[in-house]
Amino acid sequence: MHLNIVWVAHKGADAETGQRAEQIMQQWLPVDAFVFTDQQPDIVLFMSGGSERQALNYIQPERPVLLLSVKGNNAYAAATEVMAWMVSHGRFAMLSDGEQAFTSGLLLQWQQVVGVWHHFYGKRAGLIGRVSDWLVASVVPAERLRRQFGISLEEIPWNHLPDFHGMIPDQVLMERYKAHNVAGLNQASQVLTLLRQVVSKNRLSAIAVECFSLVQQRKVTACLALAQLNTEGIVAACEGDLASMAGMMLLGAFAGSVPWMANTTRITSKSLFLSHCTVPYHMVSDVSLPTHYETDCSLAVKGTMLANEVTLFRLSGPLDKAFVAEGVVIARPDFSNACRTQVEVALPEKALHLLQNQPLGNHLVMVPGHLADVLTLACRYRGIKIIE
């Protein structure tokens, strides 16, 4: 994915101006990371004043732009005028001196954001079963997912799928736990075989699985299967939670690995407790396989969280709002009355206040690292409001 860049200057500018524009961009980005074009620009590079009207002729509706200026020649003044027009017309843009955008990391973040959103277009996701009844704030209409993410949703009822009994157990999962010798591993691995078939047959990049009907009716969980898929980079949300699935896709695209989807278990004046049973295996150590918490049957994933500094994220059901925060893991508790993998995360007071008073839903998604800035930019790029 390369960035589309257009340079603009006053009417008297000649070919040498364009050559200088290209030389400048090569100082800030690799040659294969951008192309100069007059079609659908991601960046407008202002080379001088008197270029405002020209810039507006290139900027496309519904396509955010980064307005960069060279130093001098009234270039920044021209970029400012265009930025004012964008704001007054309800269009999203960012304005920066070009050198500052390079040194601050803004240019790299812009490249990442444009690439991620472009990458989503044309992808397919699957809802296996339906959204769990209790997720009253997490229902995402298929049309909204398509409009906001460019992702089409395939709804796949459980009764349209073959019985997992009789399928060959997934050997990757069986090998992972061959030393555990626990009852139920064979069935859990058969569920993974089934889910792999669904992903492959329907060419899916992500799935949200209504797993409680499976454990209630068939006495087997999808916890191990979802954890394995997430470990392999295939987004797999549980409880049919499409809002969390979308959040996992977006956060995971920047993190380079699939996040952990977890319950908001408790909030104190200084910290947040999270728990859930489908944590990706690469995020934990000391993994064991207790029973599923709510039903006390089959298997779940219990592990010790490896991460210390983390980013938390949550999208609203309509995908128009987001919560973003960075925190520090301060404890790895072992409560008997919560889902199996558990962490306590210290968060800023403001973030805890938002989670208590303006929550976007129960589930949050979490990855190691500091990604709040680029996530915020990614949300603004698509008109998703960060709650504050």
N, C-alpha and C positions, 0 to 999 in steps of 0.2 A: 504494500500500500504506500503510494507516494502522495505528497501534498501538492495540490494545484496552487500555483503562485502566479499572480499577475502584478506587474510593476506599472505604476502610473506617474506621470510628470506633466509639466506645463506643455502647452501646444507646440512650443518650439523645440522640444526635446528630440534628439536624433538617435541613431542606432548605437552610438557610443554610450548613451545613458542605459540602454538595455544591457549592453555588455558589462557595464559597471554594476548593474543590479544583480546580474548573475554571479559576478565575482564576489559581491558582498554576501549573497546567500551561501555560497560555497564555504565561506568562513564560519558559517553558523550551522550548516547541515551537510551531511554527506551528499555527494553528487547524486547517488541513486535514491535519495529520500524525497526529492522534489522534482517537479517539472514546471517550466514556465508555459502558461497557456492563458487564453482569454475566456475559457469556459469553466464555469462553476468553481471559482477560486476558494481555497481554504485560507489563503493569506493574501492580503493586498499590501504591497511594498511601496510606500510613498517615497519618491525620489526628490520631489520638490513641491512647492506650493502651486496653486493654480491647477491642481489635479483632482479636485473634489468631485466635479461632475463626471469626469472620466471614471473615477472609482465607483460611483453609484451605478454607472452603466454596466459594470461588470458584476457587481454583487447580486446574488440570486436570492429570491424569497425562500424562506425556510432553510437556508444554508448559512449557519453562523460563520463569521470570518474573524481572523486575527489581523488587526490593523497595525502594521509595523512601519516605522519611519527611520530613514537615515538621519544622521546629524546634519543640521544646517539646512540651507535652501528653503526654509519655511515648510519643510516636509512634515514636521510634527504638528504645525498649525493646521495644515490641510487634513491630516489624519484626525485631529481633534474635531474639526468641523463635520467630518463624515461620521465620527462616533456620536456626535450630538444628534445627527439625523437618524442614526440607527436607534438610539434610545427613544427619541420622540415618536418613532414609528413602531415601537414595540418589538424591535428586532434585536437579537443577541449578537454582540460583538465584544471584542476585547481590544484595548488600545495600549501600545507600548513602544518605547524607543527600541529599535531592533537590537542594539547591543545589550541593552538591559534585559530584554526577553531571552537572549542567549545565556547571559551570565547567571540570571536568576533561576533558570530551568523552565521558564514558562514556555519557551519554544518547544522543548522536548515534551512537556506535558501536552501541549496542543497537538503535537504529532501523535502521541499515544491516544488521546481522546478521539481524534478524527479516525484513526485506524481502528479502534475498538468498535465504534458505532458503525463504521463501514463494514466491518467483519460480521456483524450480526445480521445484516440484510440477507434475506434468502434462507436463513437457518430455519430448522424445524424443531419443535418441542412437542412432547407428548404428555397428556394427562391420563394416567392409568387409573381407572375407576373415576372417582369424582372428588371434588374438594370436600374435606371432612366437615361435618355439620357444624362443629364448634368454631371453625375459622370464619366467623361472621364478618371480619374486617379484611380478609385476605383473598377474596374472590376477584380474579382478574378476567374481565371479558376478553374473549379471543381477539376481537377486533381491536381492543385497546393494546394488547400485546403486539399485534401486527403494526399498528400505527406508531407506537412509541419505540419499539425495538426492531421492527422489520422482521419479526419472527412469526411464522405461522404455527398454529396450535392444532395438533391432532388429538381428538378425544377418543380414548380407547377403553371401552367398558371391560371389566374383568371377565364377564361371561362371553366376550368375543375372543378370548385368548385360550390356548390349549391348557390342559391340566399340567402343572409342573411335575406331578408324580409320574415316574417312569422316565423322566428326562435324565440325561447323564449329568451328574453333579459337576459344577464348575471346578476344574482342576486347579485353577489359580487360587481360589478360596480354600479348597481342600488342602493344598500344599501349605498355605499360610498357617493353618491351624492343625497341621498333622500331629503336632506334639501335645495338643490340648486334650485329645481323646474325650470330647464332650458329646453327650447325646443331643441330637437335633442338627448337627453340623451338615449331615448329608442332605436333609430337607432344605436348610438355608442355602446350600450350594445349588440345589435344583432351582430354587427361586431365582438365583442369579443367572442361571442358564436361560431361564424364561425371559428375564428382563433384557439380557444381551440380545436375544432373538428379536424382541420388540424394537430395541434401539436400531439394530441392523436392518431389519425389514422395512422400517419406516424412515430410515435415514435421519435419526434424531440426534440433535446435539445436547439435549437436556430432557429430563423427565421429572414429573412430579407424581408420586405414587400414593394412592390411598391405601395405606398399609394396615389400618386397624381392622378392616373387613377381612383381610387375609388372616390376621392372627386370631380374630374372634371365630371365624368360620372354619379355618383349616389348622389352627393351633401352630402356626409357623410365622415367624416375623421376616420382614424384609431388611432388618437393620444391618446385618452383615453384608448383604448384597449391595445396599445403597452405599455403605461405607467403602466397599471395594470399588464401585463405579466412581465415586468421588475421588478416591485415591488415584485412579487411572486418568482423571481429568474429564470424566463425563459427569456433568452436573446432574445430581439425583437428589431431589427434595422429597421429604416424606409428608404424610398427611394430605397429599394432593395440594400442597401450598404453592400456588403459582406465583404469588408475590415474592415468596422466599426464593423460588426457583429463578425468577428474573434477577433478584438481588444477588444470588450466588453467581449467576452468569456475568453480571457487570463487575462485581468486586473481584471475582476470579480472573477476569480478563486482565486486570491490572496487577493482580498478585502473582499470576503465573501458576496458581494452583487453586483447586476448588475450596471454598470456605466451609467452615463448620456451621451448620444450621442448628440453633439451640433455643430452648425455652427460656423466657424471662421467669426465673424461679423466685427471686426475691430481690428487693431493692432496699438498701439502707441509706443513711445520710452520707456515706462515703463510697459505697461500692454496689456492684451489681453481681448477682449470682446467676450463672447460666448452667443448664444441664440438658443433655440429650444423648441418644443412643446410636447415632449414625455418624460419629466423628470420623473423618478420613484418617486412615491408619498412619500416614506420615506425620500427623500432627500430635501423636501421643506415643508414650512409651508404656511398658508394663501392662500390656493389653491382656484382659481376661474376658471371659464370656459368661456373665451371669444371665439370669432370666430377664425378660422384658419387664420393665418396672410396672407399668399399669396393669398388666395381665398376669404377671409372674409365671409366664410360660415361654417356651422356645428360647431364643438367644438374643443378647444385645451386646453392644461394644462398650466396654469400660476401660478407660485408659487415663494416664497421667499426662496432662497437657504440657507440651514442650515449650510453647511460646511464652515469652515474658511481655514484650511490648506488642500490642495488638490494635487492629482497626475493626470497629463495629459498624454495621450498615443495615439499613432496613428501608424498603420501598413500601409505599401505600398500595392499597388494592387497585385504585385507578392508575397507579404508576405516575402520579403527578406530584408526589411529595417524597422526601427522603430524610432519614436520620443518619448522621455521620458523626462518629466520635472516635478518638484514640484513647486507649487506656493501658493499664499495666496489670498483668495477672499477679495477684498478691497471695493467693491461696488456691489449693487444689483439694477441696473438701471431699468427704465421703459420706454424705447424708444417706440414710436408708430410705427416706421418703421423697426421693427425687430421681429423675432419670440418671442413667449410670455414669456417664462421663460428666464431670462437674468442675467449674472454675469460679473463682471470685475475682472480679475485675474492678480495680480502682478507677473511677472516672471523675472528670471535673464536675463540680456541683451543678453547673448549668445543664450538662448532659443528663445527669440523674433526674433533675427537675423535669426535663422534657420527657424522659421515659415514664415518669409517673403521671404527668399531667397532659401530655400530648402524644401518647404512644401511637404508632402506626400499625401495631399488631403485636402479638405475643412473641413470635419468632424473630430473632436477630441472627445475622450471619457474621462470622468472625474469621479473620486471617491474621497471621503474624505480620508485623511491620507497620510502617507509617504511610498510609495511603489516603488520608483525609483530604489533602489538598487536591490531588488529581481526581478523586471521586467527586468532590464538590464541583470542580470544573466540568467533569463529565455530565453531571446532573444539570448544571446551568446550560450546557451546550444543547440539551434536549428539552429545556424548559421545565425541568423538574425542580420544584422549590425545596430548598433545604430548610427544614423547620428550625427555628431559632428561639 
